[in-house]
């Protein structure tokens, strides 16, 4: 086999256990949720499906949609702005109006896996602007790392404001934050060359964005991303009240970053995030199961619907040779 053939052959499929693990976690989560809902229904002398249906029946869905649709559109604008800013820093000068449709279209693939959606953006930038795939991947990793930092920051702020209202498990938040920001300090020192200045690891293409990023760029991404989280605090608090569960904005500020961490776990239908809602509000099993399910899955599928509006343009720019700029 030639070297070229060896480089271009398909990557082997991941092992069966790796493909099955998200589904196993999902089944375990839904089995546990079903057990909790059945117990709550039995205490009310009702069947589980009738008890759960009663939760959905009492929600003012027109008010819920009035919250969720603008929030989903706002999130797309913020998300596109973050991607635009990072790509222009580290990869190529791409107009914001060009990033918006590809980011929206990537939400369609993100139904299955958020990381595959980021891979679609990498393919677009490679074909349209000639940016090497590893360098785009570096930018996507940079965004993910910044998400870890900004969620940790807001979890710490929420704990500082409303720690007394949060479950006792949240006492770990300051210690987790200390660990995350400690790693961040070492991380920046390494990529600035203050630690192990002659390390070859720093020069790998997948780490390009980290080599070029100073601390202010991490802070800038966190600042750009934060309006989406603060909007989510308002939207999720008001939406939760529509499901008959009262919660304060400050408590939601402490809870929501943890929920979003769980939502990043690649489980179908965001089972991990739904389960965390019930763990955090154990006295309202049915309400929180229904709330978590519709909130996270509506968000995913509505964003994918927005992506469909841009899909024709994105496909044309990706696969039509005439649409590729010369020199790219």
Beta strands, then each sheet from edge to edge (+ up, - down):
end
